Amino acid sequence: MPPKKRSSGTPQKKELKGNMKSGSPDSSENAVLSPERHKDKEPEFVSLSEELQATNPICDHAWRIWEREIRSMDKANMPYSNRHQWGACLFIAGMELDGISLTFTQFLKVVGLSVKQFISLVRKMDVNVDTISPKVNTALKRLENKYNVTLALYQRFVKRTELWESSWTMFLLAKGTFLQMEDDLVIAFQLLLCVLEFFTKRFTPSLLQSPYKSAVSSSTLSPPTRTSRRNQGKAKPRPPEMDVQLLVTLCKESDCSVDEVKNVYQTTFCAFLDSVGLSGLQVLPPIETLSKQYEELYHKNKDFDARLFLVDDETLSPNKTEVSKVEMTPRKNLSGDDVAIPVPQTPIRAAMNSIQQLRVDLTSASDQPSSNLLVYYKNCTVDPTEEIRKRVEELGQVFIKRFAQAVGQHCEGLGRKRFNLGAQLYYKVMESMLTSVSLNETFNHIIYKLLNNAAFHTSLLACALEVVMATYVGNSLKSGGFGRSSGASDSVETDLCFPWILDVFQLPAFDFYKVIESFIKAEPTLKHDMMKHLEQCEHVIMESLAWKADSPLFDLLKQSREEGPGEQAEPPATLNQPLHHNHTYACSLGIEPMTFLYRMAYMRLKTLFSHLLTSHPELEPIIWTLLQHTLQNEYELMRDRHLDQLIMSAMYAICKVKNVDLRFKTIVTAYKEMPNTNQETFKRVLIREGQYDSIIVFYNLVFMQKLKTNILQYSSPRPPPLSPIPRIPCSPYKNSPLRVPGSNNVYVSPLKSSRMSPVVMTPRSRILISIGESFGSADKFQKINEMVSSTNWSLKRSLNGGSAPKPLKRLRFDMDGQDEADGSKSSGESTLIQKLAEMSKFPTTFVHVYCLNCELDFPEPQKYSSHHTSSCL
């Protein structure tokens, strides 16, 4: 039975149970729970099973999960009642057996939990390797992502109370009907703007707030002509007319691309209006019609009822910490001044800011090769111009097709726009790479090799598109790390996150890996979070993606082993080389692949070791020796597997032979706390072709069988010699600002060329000096600015209110924030003055100020002073 509705169509807070027939198994024996068959279970559990319309097999399976995994859990770590935990067990069992008949909202109402509480509970219950299957885990991730996106959209929508119920319901219907990827925040928000345009121009103008009242075009609501009245019954409904002025106003308010929203309107939204018979409607659509259509969609999908956001339903309430967590970002005021007004940094605004920054960075770039690039092309022995053009065109067609398949059938236009941005970045970075190489005569010959290398071009274009896609996806709502892990059985393509682009271009992950660092070095405008994203891509490649069965990495490893002695550990000199590739992609074609998987393997091992075995430090070099031997001599164990699977197995094996009590359950629990991990890594491990099982089964049937002789040697009086521990240098492309010792709010990093006005700059775009202390008035900020660019020490004395600070012998920064310049410790403001005094030795062009109070960048101190009024402080 559908949930009760108010007369307006808005659902009430309470909702009745779902239809017994909906989703029920075919077998009549399993259709209805038989309480007499479950007398071995607690009566309250059986009663809850009946309320949730569980079948007999689901009830049995859920009780086994409870008995085997959950009942004995430490209650201190489980702040939920038995009823809540039983409900979660029944959900897990129902998902695994495809037998859930209720929608997710109905399920939550019976159990008495919100979406966030329920997901948190299930995560806490995942105590063993196989408590939560990959199937259930994937379903939970999708529900969580969809909830987070819908919550962010509703929080943005809720400010427009005059448009309220009908527009929100239409948006939910359009999103659920025409967007295959409902958790894509940017496209969903663009669709929401289209819906708001549709309703706003049909709303009574006197009820609209500014600036929408003045933005509504009079022509949109003009009555039909005589001719149209006469032929109204015969003519087909005319397509909806877009009010461009109103759409521009809506987009401007949200810093959203007008062109992209127009594209969504003309394709996806118009197609939706056609499908529900609203194309020719000149008045507001009836809420009852929209609500009924959404009701059908909601019961079909069996997820949460997003209309309940309208009535603040408890099942959709976010955590209090998420509601109170508000960041601030600069926003230019309506008067056109240079003064910035802080506004809440919502997930939507964060995404829009990132996209705007990317577009600004590519303003001068073209999606065609520049004249400089054409010169490089023509200087090659074989001119690659035509090959490059054809390749980009063909890959563009493939990308757009796959994008539309993943996002929605009417989203080809959006895919084309994103590909064009990627092509702009591709040509821009290519030119930068070639220019930097050409400055060094030693590398001149590499240019010609690069420009006629198809793998290089495909990898570089893929990297550029990954930056674009990651910018649009945003970081605020990401959940579960990188897309699908190795061996995942996800048949529906609804995730554009890495490594989606590799699959689109059929590009070996190791080829993509070889271009990442060169790409980062060649693109100085790349934001810090995007550099971190590409670095994580690099890690996930070397952890798992590069070890796919058809990866070229295995051929390189085989060749490397044949060319040198196999049993010798890699010498310390090799392991301790700097952690970066050679100057360009071409040089990295010959990179020793094991030099990097060793460093990464040791870093991952050390992180896990620090969680588990700090009381046994003597075991770390032994575990590393076994792991290093495995990677060098038994690298076939990595085929279609994950590096962390070997790390966990090696750790367990050594603890076993050394009589140290460490169980796989404990290892897995600690592993889940590590960054960038996926539960499928230990839940779904390749055993043999086509067969997957848990990490424990892999250890017993594969790892132990292959390495038994080697493992047992570590328990003998004469164990194998220990392998050298790699020295891990800093990443070469970490560009984070360094904190000035002695101050919490002062940071220094290299100056980049100015690309934006101070109003739209962000902390990640340009940071040289960040000043966040509250000095009290704009006058003091003016004095600071004068002090930095002046050599007048009397001015600096007057600012500090005392004698001039002793100049430091050198300016030194360290990660711990210790001030080691003169061995002294000084307090907040005086330390800041000392640092600024030292900086006065540098040219004034080095100075760049960023205000932490309102998160605003200023390339010139004078502008910073004029901005900083007492109201900002």
Buried (B, 14 or more C-beta within 10 A) or exposed (E): EBBEBEEEBBBEEEBEBBBEEBBBBEEEEBBBBEBEEBEEBEEEBBBBBBBBBBBBBBBBBBBEBBEEBBEEEEEEEBEBEBBBBBBBBBBBBBBBBEBBBBBBBBBBBBBBBBBBBBBBBBBBBBBBBBBBBBBBBBBBBBBBBBBBBBBBBBBBBEEBEEBBBBBBBBBBBBBBBBBBBBBBBBBBBBBBBBBBBBBBBBBEEEEBEEBBEEBBBEEBBEEEEEEEEEEEEEEEEEEBEBBBBBBBBBBEEBBBBBEBBBBBBBBBBBBBBBBBEBBBBBEBBEBBBBBBBBBEBBBEEBBBBBBBBBBEBBBBBBEEEEEEEEEBBBBBEEEEEBBBBBEEBBBBBBBBBBBBBBEBBBEEBEBEBBEEBEEBBEEBEEBBBEBBEEBBEEBBEEBBEBBBBBBBEBBBBBBBBBBBBBBBBBBBBBBBBBEBBBEEEEBEEBBBBBBBBEBBBBBBBBBBBBBBBBBBBBBBBBEBBBBBBBBEEBEEBBBBBBBBBBEBBEBBBBBBBBBBBBBBBBBEBBBBEBBBBBBBBBBBBBBBBBBBEEBBBBEBBEEBBEEEEEEEBBEEEBBBBEBBBBBBBBBBBEBEBBBBBBBBBBEBBBBBBEBBBEEBEEBBEBBBBBBBBBBBBBBEBBBBBBBBBBBBBBBBBBBBBBEBEBEBEBBBBBBBEEEEBBBBBBBBBBBEEEEBBBBBBBBBBBBBEBBEEBBEBBEEEEEBEEBBBBEBEEBEBEBEBBBBBBBBBBBBBEBBEBBBEBBBBBBBBBBBBBBBBEBEEBEBBBBBBBBBBBEEBEBBBEBBEEEBBEEBEEBBBEEEEEBEBBEEEBEEBEBBBBBBBBBBEBEEEBBBBBBBBBBBBBBBBEBBBBBBEEEBB
